[in-house]
Amino acid sequence: DTDSDTNDVTIMTADLEAEDNDIELNTVIVKVETTGASTTDVIDEIRVVIDGEEFDAEAISGAAGTISTSDSRYVDADSTDDAVWYVFDIDGDVVIDEDDEVEMEVVVDFNDTDDGIRYANGTTIKASITSTETDAWDAEGADDLDDDQFSGSAVGDAHTLVAEGIVVP
């Protein structure tokens, strides 16, 4: 919208599966990329919904291109503002039972475009989880899990944001 936020938009879904043991999630990190605008100009709020439980993004900071937990809201993933890592403190509130699968959704509230001043029609957004992100996840199974015990990735579709007009591919 050009003058009011758009809330509760799912931009990615992924299945999380536990093999060999129950898995208790503590920290999940998701990368969000935009083209045509700064990610923080586009996103007002971001959260993950895992097996029906909702978790807001927590504070992380650090040098561009590194992930570390600390005191700011996000950290740039690539030294520009168009890719940002968000951390979600699950703190053991989700346990995936051995050989079970749960769904995870990345849900955002978009800022209004401020009549195209904040970001323009045609800006795209996409969320992803690759080995870079899972290397920083924290979970426990029979023991604490090492980053090499996570496998797989999830890359959401690119979504084109349009507040006014028609977009024809």
N, C-alpha and C positions, 0 to 999 in steps of 0.2 A: 504494500500500500504506500501511497505517497506521503500520507500524514498520520498513520497510526500503525503500530507494530502488528506483525502477523505471528501468532503463537502456535505452538504445538505441531510443528512440521517435522515428520520423520524423514531424515535424509539418508539413512543407511540402516540396514538390518543385517545381523550375522547370527549364526548359531555357535554356541560354545558347548563343547563336549568334554566330559571327564573320562579319561581312560585309566584303568588300573587302580584308581583310588578315588575317593570323594575329593573334590577340590573346593577349598574355601578361598574366595576372591578377597583380596585386600585393597589393591590399587589397579585401576585400568586406565590406560592412556590412549587417546584417539587423536589422530591428526586431521585437521580440517583445512582445506585449501580453497581459496577463491581466486577468480581471475577478474580483472577489471576494477577491483577495490580491495581495500584492507579487510581482512577477515573480521577484525574487531569492529569495523564500521558496519559490517553486515549483520553480525550476530549480537543480539542483546543478551540472551541467556542460552546455555547449552546444558543438556543432561543426557544420561543414559538410563534406559529402562531395561533392567535385567530380570527376567522371570517375574515380571509384574512389579518389581521394586524400582523406585526412581531415585537417582543420585545426581546432584548438581555438580558442576565443575568446581574443583577446589583450586587453591592458589598454587602455582608453580612459577619458578623463575629460573634464570640462568642465561648463559651466553647463547646467542643464536646458534642453532645447530646442536645444542646439547640439552639433555633433559635432566633436571634436578628438582627435587621438591624443596620449596622455600616459601617466600612471601608475596609473590605477585600473582595475578589472575591467570596468566598464560605465559608461554615463552615462544618466540618466533622459531619456527622449525628450519628456516632457511635464510636468515639474516635480512629478510624483507617482511612486510606485514601480510603477505598473501598466503602464508602457511603457518598454522599455529597448532601447537600441541596443547590439549586440555587433559587434566588429570581428574579422575573420579575416585574419591576415597570410599571404597566399598566396606572396608573395615570388618570383614568377615560376615557381613549381613546377607551374603548370598553363598550358598553351598550347592555345588553341582554334584549330584550323586554319581557314583561310579557307573559308567556306561550310559548315563543320561545326557540329554542335550537340552539346553535352554536358549531362548531367543534373547538377543540384545538389540535394542534400537538406539540410535543416536537421534535425539529430538532437539530442535532449535526453535527459539523465538527470534524472528528477524526484526531488526530495527526498521522503521519506516525509511523510505528513500530520501525524505526531506526534499521532495520535488526534484529528485535527481542530484541534489548537492552532496548527500552522504555517499550514495553509489548509484550508478546508472542502470537503466534497463539493459538486460543482456549479461549482467554479472552472473558468473556461475559459481556453484559451491559443491564440494564433494568431501566426504569423510573417508578415512582409510585406517586400517590397522595392518601393519606389516611387521617384519622381524625387528625393525628399529623400535617400534612402539612396544611390542611384546617383550623385548629385552629389558624394558623398564617396568613391566608389570610385576606385581607382588601377589603371590598366592601360596597356599599351603596344601599339601596332599598328605601322604604318610609322613613327609618331611617338608621343609621349605622347598619350593620348586626353583630350580635354576632357570635362567633365561633360555638355555638350550632345550628345556623340556617342553616349551610351548611350540606348537607347529601350526602351520596354516596362516592365512591372511584373509582380510575382508576389505574389498575396495568398493565403495558405493558408486552409484551412477552420478554423473555430473548433472546438476539441476540448474536450469536457466531461470533467473529471477526476473519477472516482468510485472511491473506495477501498473503500467498503462500501455494500451495498444495490443497488437497481435504479433506473435513471432511465428514465422513460417519457415520450417527447415528447408 
